[in-house]
Amino acid sequence: MFENQPKGLFALALANTGERFGYYTMLAVFALFLRANYGLSPAMAGTIYSAFLMLVYFFPLIGGMMADRFGFGKMVTTGIIIMFAGYLLLSVPLGGDSVALVVMLAALLLIGFGTGLFKGNLQVMVGDLYNDPQYKDKRDAGFSIFYMAINIGALFAPTAAIKIKEYAETSLGYSSNDAYHFSFAVACASLILSIAIYYLFRSTFRHTEGGTKKDAKAADAAPVEELSKEETKQRIVALCLVFAVVIFFWMAFHQNGLSLTYFADEFTAQSAEGLQAMCFNVWNLVAVIFIVYALFSLFQSKTSKAKGISAVVIIAALAFLCLSYDVEGNVTVSAPIFQQFNPFYVVALTPVSMAIFGSLAAKGKEPSAPRKIAYGMIVAAIAYALMAFASFGLPMPQTEMGPDGNPVAVHVADVTPNLLISVYLILTFGELLLSPMGISFVSKVAPPKYKGMMMGGWFVATAIGNQLVVVGGLLWGAVPLWLCWSVFLGVCLVAAIFMFAMMKRLEKVC
């Protein structure tokens, strides 16, 4: 899985891991913070939440165009600095008045723009590592590893957000609302780690940064793929068709931070015990990940020493889980903690996914990237079909006035946590089919002169989908829950049908 990959991949992946950890720590509690700190309705909180997600994924278009002119490396560094300023501003507890709201919105703008300079351009640099002929066939696997690294950061984020908030409340004496800001401060520290990794291992990927006279001379000397106007047009049209489809995936998928978090907060049991309780301890999930990877190593290793080490890791992880079961007992379940399951599944299932597609590729039966994306849309539809079925008979969401005069959500049901755990598993299958494959497809198909812009286009599609996340907030409390989930079921199915209808045109440029 990790063999024969360019060294720069691991450096860039780790740099991205640090940034994503901070981002997802902030995002884990952001929607709940908006409602608690400013007394916003679910719809208004959803509007701000979705607008922020839109900015985070729209600005990479601008960042890509700037990188095409000034170089990818410069934009990545500049982006980290701007993000740091935004997170620092967000970390200051200013209360819940209008001035605090304006400062918070300014911080979101800085974070969005900084992410736009950083995220897309870093992924273009990853793609350019595979322009070397010796790595050509490793592109899809490389992006799967890169995507897995993103989710390692995201895996620990919900636990970090909750624990730091609790520490600020119990040990430092901050109010519940002010304590949220300590979760946001984590992102500042993670960005320092990210930039440190970037510069420590810069030599392994510096040739992909672009933007210097030396790079320009090298580019002039190196052969550049020449495309006709017709072929360029075909590639851009194919990419735009894919962009149109992924809009609806992200609209549905990113409900994990909005309507699905509302569901976790208001309709899901707030405690768990036994094996179920173990799922809410991030270190138990890490142990499972170690077991999965050690099992792959056990069967794939060629030496007895490597097999022995793998066996020891498996035994140690199983022993840890057994001890954890004895002491776990009854645990409190907080709504943000459910967001750890998606990155856990991504990290745990990536080697499984790569093994399956590697086996299919060896037989000449691996689906094309566009076909994987279409399958991903169907899988996402299945997840919301399960949510709709499970929500029949549940009451409408309710609120009551809190002591500060702001409306507070009421916990009205105790649905088993297994529902959301299962839904996140299904959504992750869809994500693994769509997201890393989509990014790989863009890096492969984009015309050489428009690489930054086309990667930015992928993020613009994601941005539009993220803006449409607001639909979940608007539907929350306005329609029965089963109907809310059915909307996302419907758009995913329609997008999948459209994708299959365009398949011949899309596979033509692969």
CORMO-V133391 format. One record per backbone hydrogen bond with DSSP energy under -0.5 kcal/mol. CO is the residue of the C=O (numbers start at 1). NH is the residue of the N-H. E is the energy in kcal/mol with one decimal. If there is no record, write none. Layout:
co: (CO & CO)
nh: (NH & NH)
e: (E & E)
This chain:
co: (2 & 6 & 6 & 7 & 7 & 8 & 9 & 10 & 11 & 12 & 13 & 14 & 15 & 16 & 17 & 18 & 19 & 20 & 21 & 22 & 23 & 24 & 25 & 26 & 26 & 27 & 29 & 30 & 31 & 32 & 33 & 34 & 34 & 35 & 41 & 42 & 43 & 44 & 45 & 46 & 47 & 48 & 49 & 50 & 51 & 52 & 53 & 54 & 55 & 57 & 58 & 58 & 59 & 60 & 61 & 62 & 63 & 64 & 65 & 66 & 66 & 67 & 71 & 72 & 73 & 74 & 75 & 76 & 77 & 78 & 79 & 80 & 81 & 82 & 83 & 84 & 85 & 86 & 87 & 89 & 91 & 92 & 97 & 98 & 99 & 100 & 101 & 102 & 103 & 104 & 105 & 106 & 107 & 108 & 109 & 110 & 111 & 112 & 113 & 114 & 115 & 118 & 119 & 120 & 121 & 122 & 123 & 124 & 125 & 126 & 127 & 128 & 129 & 132 & 133 & 135 & 136 & 138 & 139 & 140 & 141 & 142 & 143 & 144 & 145 & 146 & 147 & 148 & 149 & 150 & 151 & 152 & 153 & 154 & 156 & 157 & 158 & 159 & 160 & 161 & 162 & 163 & 164 & 165 & 166 & 167 & 167 & 168 & 175 & 176 & 177 & 178 & 179 & 179 & 180 & 180 & 181 & 182 & 183 & 184 & 185 & 185 & 186 & 187 & 188 & 189 & 190 & 191 & 192 & 193 & 194 & 195 & 196 & 197 & 199 & 201 & 202 & 202 & 204 & 205 & 206 & 209 & 209 & 212 & 213 & 214 & 215 & 216 & 217 & 218 & 225 & 228 & 229 & 230 & 231 & 232 & 233 & 234 & 235 & 236 & 237 & 238 & 239 & 240 & 241 & 242 & 243 & 244 & 245 & 245 & 246 & 247 & 248 & 249 & 250 & 252 & 253 & 254 & 255 & 255 & 255 & 258 & 259 & 260 & 261 & 262 & 263 & 263 & 266 & 266 & 267 & 270 & 272 & 273 & 273 & 274 & 275 & 276 & 277 & 278 & 280 & 281 & 281 & 282 & 283 & 284 & 285 & 286 & 287 & 288 & 289 & 290 & 291 & 292 & 293 & 294 & 295 & 296 & 297 & 303 & 304 & 305 & 306 & 307 & 308 & 309 & 310 & 311 & 312 & 313 & 314 & 315 & 316 & 317 & 318 & 319 & 320 & 321 & 322 & 323 & 324 & 325 & 331 & 332 & 334 & 335 & 336 & 337 & 338 & 339 & 340 & 341 & 342 & 343 & 344 & 345 & 346 & 347 & 349 & 350 & 351 & 352 & 353 & 354 & 355 & 356 & 357 & 358 & 359 & 360 & 360 & 361 & 368 & 369 & 370 & 371 & 372 & 373 & 374 & 375 & 376 & 377 & 378 & 379 & 380 & 381 & 382 & 383 & 384 & 385 & 386 & 387 & 388 & 389 & 391 & 398 & 400 & 402 & 406 & 408 & 410 & 415 & 416 & 417 & 418 & 419 & 420 & 421 & 422 & 423 & 424 & 425 & 426 & 427 & 428 & 429 & 430 & 431 & 431 & 434 & 435 & 436 & 437 & 438 & 439 & 440 & 441 & 442 & 447 & 448 & 450 & 451 & 452 & 453 & 454 & 455 & 456 & 457 & 458 & 459 & 460 & 461 & 462 & 463 & 464 & 466 & 467 & 468 & 469 & 469 & 470 & 471 & 472 & 475 & 475 & 479 & 480 & 480 & 481 & 482 & 483 & 484 & 485 & 486 & 487 & 488 & 489 & 490 & 491 & 492 & 493 & 494 & 495 & 496 & 497 & 498 & 500 & 502 & 503 & 504 & 505 & 506 & 507)
nh: (5 & 9 & 10 & 10 & 11 & 12 & 13 & 14 & 15 & 16 & 17 & 18 & 19 & 20 & 21 & 22 & 23 & 24 & 25 & 26 & 27 & 28 & 29 & 29 & 30 & 31 & 33 & 34 & 35 & 36 & 37 & 38 & 40 & 39 & 45 & 46 & 47 & 48 & 49 & 50 & 51 & 52 & 53 & 54 & 55 & 56 & 57 & 58 & 59 & 463 & 61 & 62 & 63 & 64 & 65 & 66 & 67 & 68 & 69 & 69 & 70 & 71 & 75 & 76 & 77 & 78 & 79 & 80 & 81 & 82 & 83 & 84 & 85 & 86 & 87 & 88 & 89 & 90 & 91 & 92 & 93 & 94 & 101 & 102 & 103 & 104 & 105 & 106 & 107 & 108 & 109 & 110 & 111 & 112 & 113 & 114 & 115 & 116 & 117 & 118 & 119 & 122 & 123 & 124 & 125 & 126 & 127 & 128 & 129 & 129 & 130 & 131 & 132 & 135 & 136 & 138 & 139 & 142 & 143 & 144 & 145 & 146 & 147 & 148 & 149 & 150 & 151 & 152 & 153 & 154 & 155 & 156 & 157 & 158 & 160 & 161 & 162 & 163 & 164 & 165 & 166 & 167 & 168 & 169 & 170 & 171 & 172 & 174 & 179 & 180 & 180 & 181 & 182 & 183 & 183 & 184 & 185 & 186 & 186 & 187 & 188 & 189 & 190 & 191 & 192 & 193 & 194 & 195 & 196 & 197 & 198 & 199 & 200 & 201 & 202 & 204 & 205 & 206 & 8 & 208 & 209 & 72 & 73 & 216 & 217 & 218 & 219 & 220 & 221 & 222 & 227 & 232 & 233 & 234 & 235 & 236 & 237 & 238 & 239 & 240 & 241 & 242 & 243 & 244 & 245 & 246 & 247 & 248 & 248 & 249 & 250 & 251 & 252 & 253 & 254 & 255 & 256 & 257 & 258 & 260 & 261 & 262 & 263 & 264 & 265 & 266 & 267 & 268 & 412 & 413 & 415 & 333 & 331 & 276 & 277 & 278 & 279 & 279 & 280 & 281 & 282 & 284 & 285 & 286 & 287 & 288 & 289 & 290 & 291 & 292 & 293 & 294 & 295 & 296 & 297 & 298 & 299 & 300 & 301 & 307 & 308 & 309 & 310 & 311 & 312 & 313 & 314 & 315 & 316 & 317 & 318 & 319 & 320 & 321 & 322 & 323 & 324 & 325 & 326 & 327 & 328 & 329 & 272 & 334 & 337 & 338 & 339 & 340 & 341 & 343 & 344 & 345 & 346 & 347 & 348 & 349 & 350 & 351 & 353 & 354 & 355 & 356 & 357 & 358 & 359 & 360 & 361 & 362 & 363 & 365 & 366 & 364 & 372 & 373 & 374 & 375 & 376 & 377 & 378 & 379 & 380 & 381 & 382 & 383 & 384 & 385 & 386 & 387 & 388 & 389 & 390 & 391 & 392 & 392 & 394 & 410 & 408 & 405 & 402 & 400 & 412 & 269 & 419 & 421 & 422 & 423 & 424 & 425 & 426 & 427 & 428 & 429 & 430 & 431 & 432 & 433 & 434 & 435 & 436 & 438 & 439 & 440 & 441 & 442 & 443 & 444 & 445 & 446 & 450 & 451 & 454 & 455 & 456 & 457 & 458 & 459 & 460 & 461 & 462 & 463 & 464 & 465 & 466 & 467 & 468 & 469 & 470 & 471 & 472 & 473 & 474 & 475 & 476 & 478 & 479 & 477 & 483 & 484 & 485 & 486 & 487 & 488 & 489 & 490 & 491 & 492 & 493 & 494 & 495 & 496 & 497 & 498 & 499 & 500 & 501 & 502 & 503 & 506 & 507 & 508 & 509 & 509 & 510)
e: (-0.8 & -1.5 & -0.6 & -0.7 & -1.2 & -2.5 & -2.5 & -2.2 & -2.1 & -2.0 & -2.0 & -1.8 & -1.4 & -2.7 & -2.1 & -1.5 & -2.1 & -2.8 & -1.8 & -1.9 & -2.3 & -1.8 & -0.6 & -0.8 & -0.7 & -0.6 & -2.5 & -2.3 & -1.5 & -2.5 & -3.1 & -1.3 & -1.0 & -0.9 & -2.9 & -2.1 & -2.0 & -2.1 & -2.6 & -2.8 & -2.1 & -2.3 & -2.1 & -2.3 & -2.3 & -2.5 & -1.4 & -1.4 & -2.3 & -0.5 & -2.0 & -0.6 & -3.0 & -2.6 & -2.0 & -2.4 & -2.1 & -2.1 & -0.7 & -0.6 & -3.3 & -2.2 & -1.2 & -2.1 & -2.1 & -2.4 & -2.3 & -1.7 & -1.7 & -2.1 & -2.6 & -2.3 & -1.7 & -1.9 & -2.7 & -2.3 & -1.9 & -2.0 & -1.3 & -1.0 & -0.6 & -0.8 & -1.8 & -2.2 & -2.4 & -2.3 & -2.2 & -2.2 & -2.3 & -2.1 & -1.9 & -2.0 & -2.5 & -2.7 & -2.4 & -2.8 & -2.5 & -1.8 & -1.6 & -1.7 & -2.8 & -2.0 & -1.6 & -1.8 & -2.0 & -1.8 & -2.3 & -2.3 & -0.9 & -0.8 & -1.4 & -1.5 & -0.7 & -2.3 & -1.0 & -2.0 & -1.0 & -2.8 & -2.3 & -1.7 & -2.1 & -2.5 & -2.5 & -2.0 & -2.1 & -1.6 & -1.5 & -1.1 & -1.3 & -1.6 & -1.9 & -1.0 & -0.7 & -0.7 & -2.3 & -2.8 & -2.4 & -2.8 & -2.4 & -1.8 & -2.5 & -2.3 & -2.2 & -1.7 & -2.9 & -2.0 & -1.4 & -2.7 & -2.1 & -0.6 & -0.9 & -1.2 & -1.2 & -0.7 & -1.0 & -1.3 & -1.6 & -0.7 & -0.7 & -1.2 & -0.8 & -1.2 & -2.2 & -1.9 & -1.4 & -1.7 & -2.1 & -2.5 & -1.7 & -2.2 & -2.1 & -2.0 & -2.1 & -1.8 & -0.7 & -1.6 & -1.6 & -1.3 & -0.6 & -2.5 & -1.7 & -2.1 & -1.3 & -2.3 & -2.4 & -2.1 & -2.3 & -2.1 & -1.9 & -2.0 & -0.5 & -2.7 & -2.3 & -2.4 & -2.4 & -2.3 & -2.6 & -2.4 & -2.4 & -2.3 & -2.0 & -1.9 & -2.7 & -2.2 & -1.4 & -2.4 & -1.2 & -0.5 & -1.1 & -0.9 & -2.3 & -1.7 & -1.5 & -3.6 & -2.1 & -1.3 & -1.6 & -1.0 & -1.2 & -2.4 & -0.8 & -2.7 & -2.3 & -2.0 & -2.2 & -2.5 & -2.5 & -0.7 & -2.3 & -1.1 & -3.1 & -2.6 & -3.0 & -0.9 & -0.5 & -1.3 & -0.8 & -0.9 & -1.5 & -1.4 & -0.6 & -1.1 & -1.4 & -2.1 & -1.9 & -1.8 & -2.1 & -2.3 & -2.0 & -2.4 & -2.5 & -2.5 & -2.3 & -1.8 & -2.3 & -2.7 & -1.8 & -1.7 & -2.5 & -1.9 & -2.4 & -2.3 & -2.2 & -2.2 & -2.1 & -2.3 & -2.1 & -2.3 & -2.6 & -2.4 & -2.4 & -2.3 & -2.2 & -2.1 & -2.2 & -2.3 & -2.2 & -2.0 & -1.2 & -1.2 & -1.8 & -0.6 & -2.0 & -0.6 & -1.2 & -1.4 & -1.8 & -1.8 & -1.4 & -0.7 & -1.8 & -2.7 & -2.2 & -2.5 & -2.6 & -2.8 & -1.5 & -0.5 & -3.1 & -2.8 & -2.1 & -2.3 & -2.5 & -2.3 & -2.2 & -2.1 & -2.5 & -2.0 & -1.0 & -3.4 & -0.6 & -1.4 & -2.2 & -2.1 & -1.9 & -2.2 & -2.2 & -1.6 & -1.5 & -2.3 & -2.1 & -1.8 & -1.8 & -1.7 & -1.6 & -1.7 & -2.0 & -1.7 & -2.4 & -2.4 & -2.4 & -1.1 & -0.5 & -0.9 & -1.9 & -2.5 & -3.7 & -1.9 & -3.2 & -2.5 & -0.7 & -2.7 & -1.8 & -2.2 & -2.2 & -2.5 & -2.6 & -1.3 & -2.2 & -2.7 & -1.8 & -1.7 & -1.8 & -2.4 & -2.7 & -1.4 & -1.6 & -2.5 & -0.5 & -2.3 & -2.4 & -2.1 & -2.4 & -2.3 & -2.3 & -1.7 & -2.7 & -2.4 & -2.2 & -0.9 & -2.9 & -2.4 & -2.0 & -1.9 & -1.7 & -1.5 & -2.1 & -2.3 & -1.9 & -2.6 & -2.7 & -2.2 & -2.5 & -2.3 & -1.8 & -0.8 & -1.4 & -2.0 & -1.9 & -0.7 & -2.4 & -2.3 & -1.4 & -1.8 & -1.7 & -0.5 & -0.7 & -1.8 & -2.2 & -1.5 & -1.4 & -0.9 & -1.9 & -2.5 & -2.1 & -1.8 & -1.8 & -2.3 & -2.2 & -2.0 & -2.3 & -2.2 & -2.2 & -2.3 & -1.8 & -1.4 & -1.0 & -1.9 & -2.9 & -1.0 & -0.5 & -0.9 & -0.6)
